Amino acid sequence: MFKPTNALFGGLLWKTPWRLSSPQKARQRKRLRAVDRVVDTLSAALTRNGQSAKAVERWYAEMPREEEMLPKDKYTLFDKKEKSYRKSIHKLPKWTRVSQRVNPPGF
Amino acid sequence: MSYFRVTLLRSAIGLPRRSTDVLKALGLKKRMGTVFHAVSPSVAGQIMRVKELVSVEEVDRRLTKQEVRLQRKPDPGYYIEKSAVQERSEMNAQA
């Protein structure tokens, strides 16, 4: 049964919602915490052996933890083409498998 | 001497080539695959490259493949009864 819709008529029509749902946000927080946990484990194991790794130290110096982040930074990211300079984080390609935590200061 | 127990939870399909190569270097081929590596800065750096894809634990020793499999096995819900004589001889053998 053919059902005329914009997606079928117009060719390229991306039906990605412009905002995240609350379960999506909850899962995003869960993923952020999982990454924090991995880095904490690495750091704890290295310090116990009296060693250190540059990548781990740099992460602690530059990246905020999940609980320190503002909701704005957890769910949106900077985009110069947007009116508000922010777009929802699910517009970022592979957003569930990349770390995107900091944005330009002031935006 | 402690080890990292690294399990691949998310695949690197569609991610940059470097992520796939790092997983290969760590010996992770499939999702839910587990590898053990001695704690060292170089291994930590490798894990940092794929930190969004893996879960890491610090353990005392490398488990064998069979031991990892046994940990995932559910409780069978029954146990096999033995005669007192048999149980006693087993206890003596252990002691």
N, CA and C atoms of all chains as a GROMACS GRO file, in nm:
protein
  606
    1MET      N    1   0.086  -0.121   0.000
    1MET     CA    2   0.000   0.000   0.000
    1MET      C    3   0.088   0.124   0.000
    2PHE      N    4   0.074   0.206  -0.103
    2PHE     CA    5   0.158   0.328  -0.108
    2PHE      C    6   0.096   0.438  -0.025
    3LYS      N    7   0.178   0.490   0.063
    3LYS     CA    8   0.130   0.599   0.147
    3LYS      C    9   0.212   0.723   0.115
    4PRO      N   10   0.152   0.824   0.052
    4PRO     CA   11   0.233   0.940   0.014
    4PRO      C   12   0.284   1.019   0.135
    5THR      N   13   0.413   1.018   0.151
    5THR     CA   14   0.475   1.096   0.259
    5THR      C   15   0.585   1.182   0.200
    6ASN      N   16   0.626   1.279   0.274
    6ASN     CA   17   0.735   1.366   0.229
    6ASN      C   18   0.862   1.287   0.204
    7ALA      N   19   0.884   1.187   0.288
    7ALA     CA   20   1.006   1.108   0.274
    7ALA      C   21   1.006   1.032   0.142
    8LEU      N   22   0.891   0.979   0.101
    8LEU     CA   23   0.884   0.902  -0.024
    8LEU      C   24   0.879   0.992  -0.147
    9PHE      N   25   0.815   1.106  -0.135
    9PHE     CA   26   0.804   1.197  -0.249
    9PHE      C   27   0.931   1.278  -0.270
   10GLY      N   28   0.981   1.331  -0.166
   10GLY     CA   29   1.085   1.434  -0.180
   10GLY      C   30   1.226   1.382  -0.194
   11GLY      N   31   1.244   1.250  -0.193
   11GLY     CA   32   1.381   1.200  -0.200
   11GLY      C   33   1.449   1.213  -0.066
   12LEU      N   34   1.545   1.305  -0.057
   12LEU     CA   35   1.625   1.316   0.065
   12LEU      C   36   1.551   1.397   0.170
   13LEU      N   37   1.495   1.330   0.265
   13LEU     CA   38   1.434   1.401   0.378
   13LEU      C   39   1.478   1.330   0.504
   14TRP      N   40   1.557   1.399   0.582
   14TRP     CA   41   1.611   1.338   0.704
   14TRP      C   42   1.515   1.364   0.818
   15LYS      N   43   1.467   1.255   0.874
   15LYS     CA   44   1.370   1.272   0.982
   15LYS      C   45   1.437   1.252   1.117
   16THR      N   46   1.542   1.329   1.140
   16THR     CA   47   1.609   1.324   1.269
   16THR      C   48   1.547   1.430   1.359
   17PRO      N   49   1.496   1.392   1.475
   17PRO     CA   50   1.438   1.493   1.563
   17PRO      C   51   1.544   1.595   1.605
   18TRP      N   52   1.502   1.718   1.627
   18TRP     CA   53   1.602   1.823   1.654
   18TRP      C   54   1.650   1.822   1.797
   19ARG      N   55   1.577   1.754   1.887
   19ARG     CA   56   1.625   1.746   2.025
   19ARG      C   57   1.629   1.601   2.071
   20LEU      N   58   1.704   1.580   2.179
   20LEU     CA   59   1.715   1.445   2.236
   20LEU      C   60   1.597   1.418   2.327
   21SER      N   61   1.557   1.291   2.335
   21SER     CA   62   1.454   1.254   2.432
   21SER      C   63   1.521   1.231   2.567
   22SER      N   64   1.442   1.223   2.673
   22SER     CA   65   1.505   1.209   2.804
   22SER      C   66   1.577   1.074   2.823
   23PRO      N   67   1.526   0.961   2.769
   23PRO     CA   68   1.606   0.839   2.778
   23PRO      C   69   1.738   0.849   2.702
   24GLN      N   70   1.735   0.920   2.588
   24GLN     CA   71   1.861   0.940   2.514
   24GLN      C   72   1.959   1.019   2.598
   25LYS      N   73   1.908   1.119   2.669
   25LYS     CA   74   1.996   1.198   2.757
   25LYS      C   75   2.050   1.113   2.870
   26ALA      N   76   1.964   1.026   2.923
   26ALA     CA   77   2.007   0.939   3.034
   26ALA      C   78   2.118   0.846   2.986
   27ARG      N   79   2.100   0.792   2.864
   27ARG     CA   80   2.204   0.702   2.812
   27ARG      C   81   2.332   0.778   2.783
   28GLN      N   82   2.320   0.903   2.738
   28GLN     CA   83   2.439   0.986   2.714
   28GLN      C   84   2.517   1.005   2.844
   29ARG      N   85   2.444   1.033   2.954
   29ARG     CA   86   2.511   1.049   3.085
   29ARG      C   87   2.579   0.919   3.126
   30LYS      N   88   2.512   0.808   3.101
   30LYS     CA   89   2.567   0.677   3.135
   30LYS      C   90   2.697   0.653   3.060
   31ARG      N   91   2.698   0.688   2.930
   31ARG     CA   92   2.820   0.670   2.850
   31ARG      C   93   2.931   0.760   2.900
   32LEU      N   94   2.897   0.884   2.936
   32LEU     CA   95   2.999   0.976   2.988
   32LEU      C   96   3.062   0.918   3.114
   33ARG      N   97   2.977   0.865   3.201
   33ARG     CA   98   3.028   0.806   3.327
   33ARG      C   99   3.112   0.683   3.299
   34ALA      N  100   3.074   0.604   3.197
   34ALA     CA  101   3.152   0.484   3.164
   34ALA      C  102   3.293   0.522   3.121
   35VAL      N  103   3.305   0.630   3.042
   35VAL     CA  104   3.438   0.674   2.999
   35VAL      C  105   3.518   0.724   3.120
   36ASP      N  106   3.451   0.798   3.210
   36ASP     CA  107   3.519   0.844   3.332
   36ASP      C  108   3.573   0.725   3.410
   37ARG      N  109   3.492   0.619   3.417
   37ARG     CA  110   3.530   0.501   3.494
   37ARG      C  111   3.652   0.433   3.433
   38VAL      N  112   3.656   0.425   3.299
   38VAL     CA  113   3.771   0.363   3.232
   38VAL      C  114   3.898   0.441   3.264
   39VAL      N  115   3.889   0.574   3.253
   39VAL     CA  116   4.008   0.657   3.278
   39VAL      C  117   4.051   0.645   3.425
   40ASP      N  118   3.954   0.641   3.516
   40ASP     CA  119   3.987   0.626   3.659
   40ASP      C  120   4.058   0.495   3.685
   41THR      N  121   4.009   0.386   3.622
   41THR     CA  122   4.072   0.255   3.641
   41THR      C  123   4.216   0.258   3.593
   42LEU      N  124   4.237   0.316   3.473
   42LEU     CA  125   4.373   0.324   3.417
   42LEU      C  126   4.463   0.401   3.513
   43SER      N  127   4.415   0.516   3.558
   43SER     CA  128   4.496   0.603   3.643
   43SER      C  129   4.529   0.535   3.775
   44ALA      N  130   4.428   0.468   3.835
   44ALA     CA  131   4.450   0.401   3.964
   44ALA      C  132   4.553   0.290   3.950
   45ALA      N  133   4.541   0.212   3.840
   45ALA     CA  134   4.634   0.100   3.820
   45ALA      C  135   4.776   0.151   3.799
   46LEU      N  136   4.789   0.260   3.722
   46LEU     CA  137   4.923   0.313   3.693
   46LEU      C  138   4.986   0.371   3.820
   47THR      N  139   4.910   0.446   3.898
   47THR     CA  140   4.968   0.506   4.019
   47THR      C  141   5.009   0.397   4.119
   48ARG      N  142   4.934   0.287   4.124
   48ARG     CA  143   4.969   0.178   4.213
   48ARG      C  144   5.105   0.118   4.174
   49ASN      N  145   5.134   0.120   4.043
   49ASN     CA  146   5.264   0.070   3.997
   49ASN      C  147   5.371   0.178   3.992
   50GLY      N  148   5.336   0.299   4.036
   50GLY     CA  149   5.431   0.409   4.033
   50GLY      C  150   5.462   0.459   3.893
   51GLN      N  151   5.364   0.444   3.802
   51GLN     CA  152   5.386   0.489   3.665
   51GLN      C  153   5.284   0.597   3.631
   52SER      N  154   5.300   0.657   3.513
   52SER     CA  155   5.200   0.753   3.467
   52SER      C  156   5.200   0.753   3.314
   53ALA      N  157   5.085   0.789   3.258
   53ALA     CA  158   5.075   0.795   3.112
   53ALA      C  159   5.031   0.935   3.072
   54LYS      N  160   5.093   0.986   2.966
   54LYS     CA  161   5.068   1.123   2.922
   54LYS      C  162   4.921   1.144   2.886
   55ALA      N  163   4.864   1.045   2.813
   55ALA     CA  164   4.726   1.059   2.767
   55ALA      C  165   4.629   1.070   2.884
   56VAL      N  166   4.656   0.993   2.991
   56VAL     CA  167   4.567   0.994   3.108
   56VAL      C  168   4.578   1.128   3.180
   57GLU      N  169   4.702   1.176   3.198
   57GLU     CA  170   4.721   1.305   3.267
   57GLU      C  171   4.657   1.418   3.190
   58ARG      N  172   4.671   1.412   3.058
   58ARG     CA  173   4.615   1.517   2.974
   58ARG      C  174   4.462   1.518   2.985
   59TRP      N  175   4.404   1.399   2.989
   59TRP     CA  176   4.259   1.388   3.004
   59TRP      C  177   4.214   1.456   3.133
   60TYR      N  178   4.284   1.428   3.243
   60TYR     CA  179   4.244   1.488   3.371
   60TYR      C  180   4.264   1.639   3.369
   61ALA      N  181   4.369   1.686   3.299
   61ALA     CA  182   4.396   1.830   3.296
   61ALA      C  183   4.294   1.904   3.212
   62GLU      N  184   4.246   1.842   3.104
   62GLU     CA  185   4.165   1.917   3.008
   62GLU      C  186   4.016   1.888   3.015
   63MET      N  187   3.978   1.763   3.054
   63MET     CA  188   3.839   1.724   3.038
   63MET      C  189   3.763   1.730   3.171
   64PRO      N  190   3.642   1.783   3.169
   64PRO     CA  191   3.559   1.778   3.290
   64PRO      C  192   3.499   1.640   3.308
   65ARG      N  193   3.467   1.604   3.432
   65ARG     CA  194   3.397   1.478   3.457
   65ARG      C  195   3.249   1.497   3.431
   66GLU      N  196   3.176   1.383   3.427
   66GLU     CA  197   3.033   1.392   3.394
   66GLU      C  198   2.961   1.484   3.492
   67GLU      N  199   2.992   1.469   3.624
   67GLU     CA  200   2.919   1.547   3.724
   67GLU      C  201   2.959   1.694   3.725
   68GLU      N  202   3.075   1.725   3.667
   68GLU     CA  203   3.118   1.866   3.662
   68GLU      C  204   3.062   1.938   3.539
   69MET      N  205   3.014   1.861   3.442
   69MET     CA  206   2.971   1.924   3.316
   69MET      C  207   2.835   1.992   3.332
   70LEU      N  208   2.817   2.099   3.255
   70LEU     CA  209   2.687   2.164   3.250
   70LEU      C  210   2.598   2.084   3.155
   71PRO      N  211   2.466   2.084   3.181
   71PRO     CA  212   2.375   2.014   3.091
   71PRO      C  213   2.393   2.060   2.946
   72LYS      N  214   2.420   2.190   2.930
   72LYS     CA  215   2.444   2.248   2.798
   72LYS      C  216   2.555   2.174   2.724
   73ASP      N  217   2.663   2.142   2.796
   73ASP     CA  218   2.776   2.076   2.732
   73ASP      C  219   2.754   1.926   2.715
   74LYS      N  220   2.667   1.868   2.800
   74LYS     CA  221   2.642   1.725   2.787
   74LYS      C  222   2.560   1.694   2.664
   75TYR      N  223   2.462   1.780   2.634
   75TYR     CA  224   2.365   1.745   2.531
   75TYR      C  225   2.375   1.830   2.404
   76THR      N  226   2.454   1.935   2.405
   76THR     CA  227   2.466   2.018   2.284
   76THR      C  228   2.613   2.046   2.256
   77LEU      N  229   2.640   2.090   2.133
   77LEU     CA  230   2.777   2.128   2.101
   77LEU      C  231   2.777   2.254   2.015
   78PHE      N  232   2.891   2.318   2.012
   78PHE     CA  233   2.904   2.443   1.939
   78PHE      C  234   2.890   2.421   1.790
   79ASP      N  235   2.817   2.512   1.724
   79ASP     CA  236   2.809   2.511   1.579
   79ASP      C  237   2.794   2.654   1.533
   80LYS      N  238   2.888   2.701   1.452
   80LYS     CA  239   2.886   2.843   1.414
   80LYS      C  240   2.770   2.877   1.322
   81LYS      N  241   2.712   2.774   1.255
   81LYS     CA  242   2.607   2.802   1.160
   81LYS      C  243   2.469   2.814   1.225
   82GLU      N  244   2.457   2.775   1.351
   82GLU     CA  245   2.327   2.782   1.419
   82GLU      C  246   2.307   2.922   1.477
   83LYS      N  247   2.181   2.962   1.484
   83LYS     CA  248   2.148   3.094   1.537
   83LYS      C  249   2.194   3.110   1.681
   84SER      N  250   2.174   3.001   1.759
   84SER     CA  251   2.210   3.007   1.901
   84SER      C  252   2.352   2.957   1.925
   85TYR      N  253   2.425   2.927   1.816
   85TYR     CA  254   2.560   2.871   1.823
   85TYR      C  255   2.565   2.734   1.889
   86ARG      N  256   2.453   2.669   1.900
   86ARG     CA  257   2.450   2.536   1.962
   86ARG      C  258   2.361   2.444   1.880
   87LYS      N  259   2.403   2.318   1.863
   87LYS     CA  260   2.311   2.220   1.809
   87LYS      C  261   2.315   2.096   1.898
   88SER      N  262   2.212   2.014   1.885
   88SER     CA  263   2.202   1.897   1.972
   88SER      C  264   2.314   1.799   1.939
   89ILE      N  265   2.360   1.729   2.042
   89ILE     CA  266   2.481   1.647   2.025
   89ILE      C  267   2.458   1.528   1.932
   90HIS      N  268   2.330   1.485   1.915
   90HIS     CA  269   2.308   1.370   1.827
   90HIS      C  270   2.325   1.405   1.680
   91LYS      N  271   2.355   1.531   1.649
   91LYS     CA  272   2.389   1.568   1.511
   91LYS      C  273   2.535   1.536   1.480
   92LEU      N  274   2.611   1.511   1.586
   92LEU     CA  275   2.754   1.478   1.569
   92LEU      C  276   2.766   1.335   1.518
   93PRO      N  277   2.837   1.313   1.405
   93PRO     CA  278   2.851   1.176   1.356
   93PRO      C  279   2.913   1.084   1.460
   94LYS      N  280   2.858   0.962   1.472
   94LYS     CA  281   2.905   0.862   1.568
   94LYS      C  282   2.901   0.912   1.712
   95TRP      N  283   2.800   0.993   1.745
   95TRP     CA  284   2.802   1.062   1.874
   95TRP      C  285   2.802   0.970   1.994
   96THR      N  286   2.758   0.844   1.978
   96THR     CA  287   2.758   0.757   2.095
   96THR      C  288   2.894   0.692   2.118
   97ARG      N  289   2.988   0.713   2.025
   97ARG     CA  290   3.118   0.649   2.040
   97ARG      C  291   3.234   0.747   2.033
   98VAL      N  292   3.206   0.874   2.045
   98VAL     CA  293   3.315   0.972   2.050
   98VAL      C  294   3.298   1.060   2.174
   99SER      N  295   3.410   1.114   2.222
   99SER     CA  296   3.406   1.202   2.338
   99SER      C  297   3.400   1.346   2.290
  100GLN      N  298   3.293   1.415   2.326
  100GLN     CA  299   3.279   1.556   2.290
  100GLN      C  300   3.234   1.626   2.417
  101ARG      N  301   3.330   1.685   2.490
  101ARG     CA  302   3.298   1.739   2.623
  101ARG      C  303   3.318   1.888   2.634
  102VAL      N  304   3.414   1.943   2.560
  102VAL     CA  305   3.442   2.086   2.579
  102VAL      C  306   3.403   2.162   2.452
  103ASN      N  307   3.363   2.288   2.473
  103ASN     CA  308   3.321   2.374   2.366
  103ASN      C  309   3.398   2.505   2.375
  104PRO      N  310   3.397   2.590   2.270
  104PRO     CA  311   3.473   2.714   2.278
  104PRO      C  312   3.426   2.800   2.396
  105PRO      N  313   3.515   2.861   2.469
  105PRO     CA  314   3.472   2.944   2.584
  105PRO      C  315   3.384   3.060   2.538
  106GLY      N  316   3.279   3.084   2.613
  106GLY     CA  317   3.190   3.194   2.579
  106GLY      C  318   3.073   3.154   2.492
  107PHE      N  319   3.072   3.031   2.442
  107PHE     CA  320   2.960   2.991   2.355
  107PHE      C  321   2.882   2.876   2.414
  108MET      N  322   5.252  -0.735   4.034
  108MET     CA  323   5.221  -0.728   3.890
  108MET      C  324   5.072  -0.741   3.868
  109SER      N  325   5.009  -0.640   3.815
  109SER     CA  326   4.866  -0.650   3.787
  109SER      C  327   4.841  -0.633   3.638
  110TYR      N  328   4.720  -0.668   3.601
  110TYR     CA  329   4.685  -0.670   3.458
  110TYR      C  330   4.558  -0.591   3.433
  111PHE      N  331   4.548  -0.538   3.312
  111PHE     CA  332   4.423  -0.479   3.267
  111PHE      C  333   4.342  -0.589   3.201
  112ARG      N  334   4.216  -0.599   3.245
  112ARG     CA  335   4.125  -0.689   3.175
  112ARG      C  336   4.038  -0.601   3.086
  113VAL      N  337   4.059  -0.608   2.957
  113VAL     CA  338   3.992  -0.518   2.863
  113VAL      C  339   3.888  -0.595   2.784
  114THR      N  340   3.764  -0.548   2.785
  114THR     CA  341   3.656  -0.610   2.709
  114THR      C  342   3.601  -0.512   2.608
  115LEU      N  343   3.588  -0.556   2.484
  115LEU     CA  344   3.534  -0.469   2.380
  115LEU      C  345   3.382  -0.472   2.386
  116LEU      N  346   3.321  -0.355   2.415
  116LEU     CA  347   3.175  -0.350   2.425
  116LEU      C  348   3.110  -0.292   2.301
  117ARG      N  349   3.177  -0.195   2.238
  117ARG     CA  350   3.120  -0.133   2.118
  117ARG      C  351   3.217  -0.154   2.003
  118SER      N  352   3.164  -0.182   1.885
  118SER     CA  353   3.252  -0.206   1.772
  118SER      C  354   3.305  -0.074   1.718
  119ALA      N  355   3.414  -0.080   1.644
  119ALA     CA  356   3.475   0.041   1.587
  119ALA      C  357   3.434   0.061   1.442
  120ILE      N  358   3.325  -0.004   1.399
  120ILE     CA  359   3.279   0.012   1.261
  120ILE      C  360   3.245   0.158   1.236
  121GLY      N  361   3.298   0.212   1.127
  121GLY     CA  362   3.268   0.350   1.090
  121GLY      C  363   3.353   0.453   1.162
  122LEU      N  364   3.436   0.411   1.253
  122LEU     CA  365   3.525   0.504   1.323
  122LEU      C  366   3.656   0.516   1.244
  123PRO      N  367   3.739   0.615   1.276
  123PRO     CA  368   3.865   0.628   1.203
  123PRO      C  369   3.948   0.501   1.205
  124ARG      N  370   4.027   0.484   1.101
  124ARG     CA  371   4.111   0.365   1.085
  124ARG      C  372   4.196   0.340   1.209
  125ARG      N  373   4.243   0.448   1.271
  125ARG     CA  374   4.331   0.435   1.387
  125ARG      C  375   4.267   0.356   1.501
  126SER      N  376   4.136   0.376   1.521
  126SER     CA  377   4.068   0.305   1.630
  126SER      C  378   4.068   0.155   1.604
  127THR      N  379   4.038   0.118   1.479
  127THR     CA  380   4.039  -0.025   1.443
  127THR      C  381   4.178  -0.083   1.463
  128ASP      N  382   4.279  -0.007   1.422
  128ASP     CA  383   4.416  -0.056   1.433
  128ASP      C  384   4.458  -0.073   1.579
  129VAL      N  385   4.414   0.020   1.664
  129VAL     CA  386   4.448   0.010   1.806
  129VAL      C  387   4.383  -0.115   1.866
  130LEU      N  388   4.257  -0.140   1.827
  130LEU     CA  389   4.189  -0.260   1.878
  130LEU      C  390   4.263  -0.386   1.834
  131LYS      N  391   4.310  -0.385   1.709
  131LYS     CA  392   4.384  -0.498   1.657
  131LYS      C  393   4.514  -0.517   1.736
  132ALA      N  394   4.579  -0.405   1.766
  132ALA     CA  395   4.704  -0.411   1.841
  132ALA      C  396   4.681  -0.464   1.982
  133LEU      N  397   4.565  -0.432   2.039
  133LEU     CA  398   4.532  -0.483   2.173
  133LEU      C  399   4.487  -0.629   2.167
  134GLY      N  400   4.456  -0.678   2.048
  134GLY     CA  401   4.412  -0.816   2.033
  134GLY      C  402   4.262  -0.833   2.045
  135LEU      N  403   4.188  -0.723   2.029
  135LEU     CA  404   4.042  -0.732   2.038
  135LEU      C  405   3.985  -0.743   1.897
  136LYS      N  406   3.913  -0.854   1.873
  136LYS     CA  407   3.864  -0.878   1.738
  136LYS      C  408   3.713  -0.866   1.728
  137LYS      N  409   3.643  -0.913   1.831
  137LYS     CA  410   3.498  -0.913   1.827
  137LYS      C  411   3.444  -0.842   1.950
  138ARG      N  412   3.318  -0.801   1.941
  138ARG     CA  413   3.251  -0.745   2.059
  138ARG      C  414   3.247  -0.854   2.166
  139MET      N  415   3.262  -0.812   2.293
  139MET     CA  416   3.260  -0.899   2.410
  139MET      C  417   3.384  -0.987   2.419
  140GLY      N  418   3.481  -0.964   2.332
  140GLY     CA  419   3.609  -1.033   2.344
  140GLY      C  420   3.687  -0.972   2.459
  141THR      N  421   3.763  -1.055   2.531
  141THR     CA  422   3.837  -1.007   2.647
  141THR      C  423   3.985  -1.038   2.630
  142VAL      N  424   4.070  -0.940   2.660
  142VAL     CA  425   4.215  -0.963   2.658
  142VAL      C  426   4.275  -0.912   2.789
  143PHE      N  427   4.393  -0.966   2.820
  143PHE     CA  428   4.465  -0.924   2.941
  143PHE      C  429   4.598  -0.865   2.900
  144HIS      N  430   4.632  -0.751   2.957
  144HIS     CA  431   4.761  -0.687   2.929
  144HIS      C  432   4.821  -0.640   3.061
  145ALA      N  433   4.952  -0.656   3.075
  145ALA     CA  434   5.019  -0.607   3.195
  145ALA      C  435   5.006  -0.456   3.202
  146VAL      N  436   4.991  -0.404   3.325
  146VAL     CA  437   4.975  -0.260   3.344
  146VAL      C  438   5.105  -0.190   3.303
  147SER      N  439   5.094  -0.100   3.204
  147SER     CA  440   5.210  -0.022   3.162
  147SER      C  441   5.159   0.105   3.095
  148PRO      N  442   5.241   0.210   3.091
  148PRO     CA  443   5.195   0.335   3.028
  148PRO      C  444   5.158   0.317   2.882
  149SER      N  445   5.228   0.229   2.809
  149SER     CA  446   5.197   0.216   2.666
  149SER      C  447   5.062   0.151   2.645
  150VAL      N  448   5.031   0.049   2.727
  150VAL     CA  449   4.898  -0.014   2.715
  150VAL      C  450   4.790   0.085   2.756
  151ALA      N  451   4.818   0.165   2.862
  151ALA     CA  452   4.721   0.265   2.907
  151ALA      C  453   4.693   0.365   2.795
  152GLY      N  454   4.798   0.405   2.724
  152GLY     CA  455   4.780   0.497   2.612
  152GLY      C  456   4.696   0.437   2.502
  153GLN      N  457   4.718   0.308   2.475
  153GLN     CA  458   4.638   0.240   2.373
  153GLN      C  459   4.492   0.235   2.414
  154ILE      N  460   4.468   0.203   2.542
  154ILE     CA  461   4.329   0.194   2.589
  154ILE      C  462   4.264   0.332   2.583
  155MET      N  463   4.342   0.437   2.610
  155MET     CA  464   4.286   0.573   2.602
  155MET      C  465   4.235   0.605   2.463
  156ARG      N  466   4.297   0.549   2.360
  156ARG     CA  467   4.253   0.576   2.223
  156ARG      C  468   4.114   0.516   2.197
  157VAL      N  469   4.081   0.410   2.266
  157VAL     CA  470   3.953   0.343   2.241
  157VAL      C  471   3.867   0.338   2.368
  158LYS      N  472   3.884   0.438   2.455
  158LYS     CA  473   3.817   0.435   2.586
  158LYS      C  474   3.666   0.434   2.577
  159GLU      N  475   3.608   0.483   2.467
  159GLU     CA  476   3.462   0.484   2.454
  159GLU      C  477   3.408   0.347   2.415
  160LEU      N  478   3.496   0.257   2.373
  160LEU     CA  479   3.451   0.129   2.318
  160LEU      C  480   3.470   0.012   2.414
  161VAL      N  481   3.551   0.031   2.517
  161VAL     CA  482   3.589  -0.083   2.601
  161VAL      C  483   3.550  -0.062   2.747
  162SER      N  484   3.550  -0.171   2.823
  162SER     CA  485   3.543  -0.160   2.968
  162SER      C  486   3.672  -0.221   3.023
  163VAL      N  487   3.725  -0.160   3.128
  163VAL     CA  488   3.855  -0.201   3.180
  163VAL      C  489   3.844  -0.230   3.329
  164GLU      N  490   3.910  -0.339   3.370
  164GLU     CA  491   3.922  -0.371   3.512
  164GLU      C  492   4.069  -0.400   3.541
  165GLU      N  493   4.109  -0.379   3.664
  165GLU     CA  494   4.244  -0.418   3.702
  165GLU      C  495   4.235  -0.551   3.777
  166VAL      N  496   4.310  -0.652   3.732
  166VAL     CA  497   4.304  -0.784   3.794
  166VAL      C  498   4.445  -0.830   3.829
  167ASP      N  499   4.453  -0.933   3.916
  167ASP     CA  500   4.584  -0.978   3.966
  167ASP      C  501   4.658  -1.067   3.867
  168ARG      N  502   4.583  -1.143   3.789
  168ARG     CA  503   4.650  -1.236   3.698
  168ARG      C  504   4.571  -1.248   3.569
  169ARG      N  505   4.639  -1.304   3.467
  169ARG     CA  506   4.571  -1.331   3.340
  169ARG      C  507   4.483  -1.453   3.358
  170LEU      N  508   4.356  -1.443   3.324
  170LEU     CA  509   4.271  -1.562   3.326
  170LEU      C  510   4.284  -1.631   3.191
  171THR      N  511   4.269  -1.762   3.193
  171THR     CA  512   4.270  -1.834   3.065
  171THR      C  513   4.135  -1.819   2.997
  172LYS      N  514   4.131  -1.856   2.870
  172LYS     CA  515   4.008  -1.845   2.793
  172LYS      C  516   3.894  -1.923   2.859
  173GLN      N  517   3.930  -2.044   2.912
  173GLN     CA  518   3.828  -2.128   2.976
  173GLN      C  519   3.772  -2.060   3.101
  174GLU      N  520   3.862  -1.996   3.178
  174GLU     CA  521   3.816  -1.930   3.301
  174GLU      C  522   3.722  -1.814   3.269
  175VAL      N  523   3.756  -1.738   3.163
  175VAL     CA  524   3.669  -1.626   3.123
  175VAL      C  525   3.533  -1.679   3.081
  176ARG      N  526   3.534  -1.790   3.008
  176ARG     CA  527   3.408  -1.851   2.965
  176ARG      C  528   3.325  -1.897   3.084
  177LEU      N  529   3.394  -1.959   3.181
  177LEU     CA  530   3.324  -2.011   3.300
  177LEU      C  531   3.257  -1.897   3.377
  178GLN      N  532   3.322  -1.780   3.380
  178GLN     CA  533   3.263  -1.667   3.452
  178GLN      C  534   3.131  -1.622   3.389
  179ARG      N  535   3.119  -1.644   3.258
  179ARG     CA  536   2.998  -1.601   3.189
  179ARG      C  537   2.887  -1.705   3.196
  180LYS      N  538   2.923  -1.826   3.242
  180LYS     CA  539   2.826  -1.936   3.246
  180LYS      C  540   2.726  -1.914   3.360
  181PRO      N  541   2.597  -1.926   3.332
  181PRO     CA  542   2.501  -1.908   3.440
  181PRO      C  543   2.501  -2.027   3.536
  182ASP      N  544   2.449  -2.003   3.657
  182ASP     CA  545   2.437  -2.108   3.758
  182ASP      C  546   2.342  -2.216   3.706
  183PRO      N  547   2.380  -2.344   3.706
  183PRO     CA  548   2.293  -2.447   3.648
  183PRO      C  549   2.164  -2.468   3.727
  184GLY      N  550   2.160  -2.432   3.855
  184GLY     CA  551   2.038  -2.447   3.934
  184GLY      C  552   2.026  -2.584   3.999
  185TYR      N  553   2.129  -2.668   3.990
  185TYR     CA  554   2.126  -2.798   4.057
  185TYR      C  555   2.268  -2.834   4.098
  186TYR      N  556   2.280  -2.932   4.183
  186TYR     CA  557   2.412  -2.985   4.214
  186TYR      C  558   2.403  -3.136   4.221
  187ILE      N  559   2.515  -3.201   4.196
  187ILE     CA  560   2.514  -3.347   4.191
  187ILE      C  561   2.545  -3.402   4.330
  188GLU      N  562   2.456  -3.483   4.379
  188GLU     CA  563   2.477  -3.540   4.513
  188GLU      C  564   2.581  -3.651   4.508
  189LYS      N  565   2.652  -3.664   4.616
  189LYS     CA  566   2.754  -3.768   4.622
  189LYS      C  567   2.734  -3.847   4.750
  190SER      N  568   2.785  -3.967   4.752
  190SER     CA  569   2.780  -4.045   4.876
  190SER      C  570   2.882  -3.990   4.973
  191ALA      N  571   2.859  -4.009   5.101
  191ALA     CA  572   2.946  -3.955   5.205
  191ALA      C  573   3.089  -4.007   5.188
  192VAL      N  574   3.100  -4.131   5.146
  192VAL     CA  575   3.233  -4.193   5.130
  192VAL      C  576   3.312  -4.120   5.020
  193GLN      N  577   3.240  -4.094   4.910
  193GLN     CA  578   3.304  -4.028   4.796
  193GLN      C  579   3.348  -3.886   4.834
  194GLU      N  580   3.257  -3.814   4.903
  194GLU     CA  581   3.286  -3.676   4.941
  194GLU      C  582   3.406  -3.670   5.035
  195ARG      N  583   3.412  -3.765   5.126
  195ARG     CA  584   3.520  -3.769   5.223
  195ARG      C  585   3.655  -3.795   5.154
  196SER      N  586   3.652  -3.889   5.057
  196SER     CA  587   3.777  -3.920   4.988
  196SER      C  588   3.826  -3.799   4.907
  197GLU      N  589   3.730  -3.720   4.850
  197GLU     CA  590   3.767  -3.600   4.775
  197GLU      C  591   3.828  -3.496   4.868
  198MET      N  592   3.766  -3.480   4.987
  198MET     CA  593   3.817  -3.383   5.085
  198MET      C  594   3.958  -3.421   5.128
  199ASN      N  595   3.979  -3.550   5.148
  199ASN     CA  596   4.112  -3.597   5.188
  199ASN      C  597   4.215  -3.572   5.079
  200ALA      N  598   4.170  -3.590   4.955
  200ALA     CA  599   4.261  -3.569   4.841
  200ALA      C  600   4.304  -3.423   4.834
  201GLN      N  601   4.206  -3.330   4.862
  201GLN     CA  602   4.239  -3.187   4.858
  201GLN      C  603   4.333  -3.148   4.971
  202ALA      N  604   4.310  -3.204   5.090
  202ALA     CA  605   4.388  -3.166   5.208
  202ALA      C  606   4.530  -3.224   5.204
   0.00000   0.00000   0.00000
